[in-house]
Amino acid sequence: MAGTKKEKAYEDIPGTWVFDAQRARKGYPLNKFFMSLMSADNRKAFLADEAGYLKKFNMSDEQAEAVMKRDWNRMLELGGVVYCLAKLSFTDQHSYQHMASEMTGMSEQEYVNMMLAGGRSPDGWRSKAERGEK
Amino acid sequence: MARIIAGIGTSHTPAIGAAVDNGKTETDYWKPLFKGYEWSKKWMEETAPDVAILVYNDHANAFDFSIIPTFGVGCADEFPIADEGWGPRPVPVVKGYPELASHIVQSVILDEFDLTICNEMQVDHGLTVPMTLLWGQPKAWPVRVIPLAVNVVQYPPPTGHRCYELGKAIRRAVESWDEDLKVVVFGTGGMSHQIQGPRAGLINSEFDKAFLDDLTRDPQRLLKIPHVEYMRDAGAEAVELVMWLVMRAALGDKAEEVYRFYHVPASSTGVGHIILESR
């Protein structure tokens, strides 16, 4: 596989999917779907028949499943852009913060409290190696 | 001659715009943030620039992945407000300055920066939130805007060094425009934040403060920060800070800090704000 280790040093950052060229390629149909949610008519059509609406976008079954389950981290892994994911969260009448809290596995209130206390410290979160992750 | 007189660095968190649009600026959560911009709004009113070159990133609104320009300059008469998924923000349409924008494009391309010309472009919170923070809620914006959209969505964004060099070229372009104009440059986005994945919520105030310090003390250090260092130490989306380096370089060699504000949090973001005057 092309792409040297040095170029992909960011893959060692834990809890993070960097939207790079390869992920962008894979995520193209998924992100096209999110972009369609920029119109009120489309938001309504999607909510009325999610599975039917998703069929228009030529995405993989696993991408469609992640959308239906609102599995945000899986959507990121499969090439979704977080700003695009947000359009789905807004379509569900939820805030960005709500989506972020779900990604971290916290309740929204726990997440808000963490932020009010100064946010997540980078200590212990700088590399997968230091966390014993692959 | 047109002159770049000052630079403004500020975060552009969408929740800040929503707080203003929904009348929540006096709540316990938001009040301290908006207090931090009161001095700046007065400064802006007194400075009364004719033009703002606003460096920001589009968040998958104007650019839908079919085309991803690294640097896109808005050359239109006006820029409509994007519907990002909850309806367009209730702010006035943004008025451009096509003649000056086209001059900058021409000058900067011949200065070896291959910009993309955008003759039709919607603008999102990346551009409108900084305007709201500095100009409040006017019926019409009292300034003409040249949007400079930088790709920071798909990796890799341009390097900090490239952004810095572009800022210098923009200064040369503005100074070669034969019209008496006061121009300010915005660098927006950041500071430390991560809004994706299990590591969301990451904040690094020390990183942010050192960045603010070195805008005047040691800009050379900042333009050498690699992308992976921004992402690792200050959050995946902190890499937006490269856009502040366009602003810094556009001020020329000497810039004086006249105001600074820092606050955690606005939603998931460490909010930084600075005003630098060109000397």
Chai-1 contact restraints between the chains, C-beta under 6 A:
chainA,res_idxA,chainB,res_idxB,connection_type,confidence,min_distance_angstrom,max_distance_angstrom,comment,restraint_id
A,A9,B,V228,contact,1.0,0.0,6.0,A-B,restraint_1
A,Y10,B,V228,contact,1.0,0.0,6.0,A-B,restraint_2
A,Y10,B,M231,contact,1.0,0.0,6.0,A-B,restraint_3
A,I13,B,M231,contact,1.0,0.0,6.0,A-B,restraint_4
A,I13,B,R232,contact,1.0,0.0,6.0,A-B,restraint_5
A,G15,B,G197,contact,1.0,0.0,6.0,A-B,restraint_6
A,G15,B,P198,contact,1.0,0.0,6.0,A-B,restraint_7
A,G15,B,R199,contact,1.0,0.0,6.0,A-B,restraint_8
A,T16,B,G197,contact,1.0,0.0,6.0,A-B,restraint_9
A,T16,B,R199,contact,1.0,0.0,6.0,A-B,restraint_10
A,T16,B,A236,contact,1.0,0.0,6.0,A-B,restraint_11
A,V18,B,Y155,contact,1.0,0.0,6.0,A-B,restraint_12
A,F19,B,Q154,contact,1.0,0.0,6.0,A-B,restraint_13
A,F19,B,Y155,contact,1.0,0.0,6.0,A-B,restraint_14
A,D20,B,Y155,contact,1.0,0.0,6.0,A-B,restraint_15
A,A24,B,Q154,contact,1.0,0.0,6.0,A-B,restraint_16
A,N31,B,F65,contact,1.0,0.0,6.0,A-B,restraint_17
A,M35,B,D64,contact,1.0,0.0,6.0,A-B,restraint_18
A,L37,B,G85,contact,1.0,0.0,6.0,A-B,restraint_19
A,M38,B,D83,contact,1.0,0.0,6.0,A-B,restraint_20
A,L76,B,Q196,contact,1.0,0.0,6.0,A-B,restraint_21
A,L76,B,G197,contact,1.0,0.0,6.0,A-B,restraint_22
A,V81,B,A60,contact,1.0,0.0,6.0,A-B,restraint_23
A,V82,B,I195,contact,1.0,0.0,6.0,A-B,restraint_24
A,V82,B,Q196,contact,1.0,0.0,6.0,A-B,restraint_25
A,Y83,B,H59,contact,1.0,0.0,6.0,A-B,restraint_26
A,Y83,B,A60,contact,1.0,0.0,6.0,A-B,restraint_27
A,C84,B,A60,contact,1.0,0.0,6.0,A-B,restraint_28
A,K87,B,G85,contact,1.0,0.0,6.0,A-B,restraint_29
A,F90,B,G85,contact,1.0,0.0,6.0,A-B,restraint_30
A,F90,B,W86,contact,1.0,0.0,6.0,A-B,restraint_31
A,Q97,B,S267,contact,1.0,0.0,6.0,A-B,restraint_32
A,A100,B,I195,contact,1.0,0.0,6.0,A-B,restraint_33
A,A100,B,A200,contact,1.0,0.0,6.0,A-B,restraint_34
A,A100,B,S268,contact,1.0,0.0,6.0,A-B,restraint_35
A,M103,B,G197,contact,1.0,0.0,6.0,A-B,restraint_36
A,M103,B,A200,contact,1.0,0.0,6.0,A-B,restraint_37
A,T104,B,P198,contact,1.0,0.0,6.0,A-B,restraint_38
A,T104,B,A200,contact,1.0,0.0,6.0,A-B,restraint_39
A,M114,B,G201,contact,1.0,0.0,6.0,A-B,restraint_40
A,M115,B,G201,contact,1.0,0.0,6.0,A-B,restraint_41
A,M115,B,P265,contact,1.0,0.0,6.0,A-B,restraint_42
A,G118,B,V264,contact,1.0,0.0,6.0,A-B,restraint_43
A,G119,B,G201,contact,1.0,0.0,6.0,A-B,restraint_44
A,G119,B,I203,contact,1.0,0.0,6.0,A-B,restraint_45
A,G119,B,V264,contact,1.0,0.0,6.0,A-B,restraint_46
A,R120,B,G201,contact,1.0,0.0,6.0,A-B,restraint_47
A,R120,B,L202,contact,1.0,0.0,6.0,A-B,restraint_48
A,P122,B,L202,contact,1.0,0.0,6.0,A-B,restraint_49
A,P122,B,N204,contact,1.0,0.0,6.0,A-B,restraint_50
A,P122,B,D233,contact,1.0,0.0,6.0,A-B,restraint_51
A,W125,B,R199,contact,1.0,0.0,6.0,A-B,restraint_52
A,R126,B,R232,contact,1.0,0.0,6.0,A-B,restraint_53
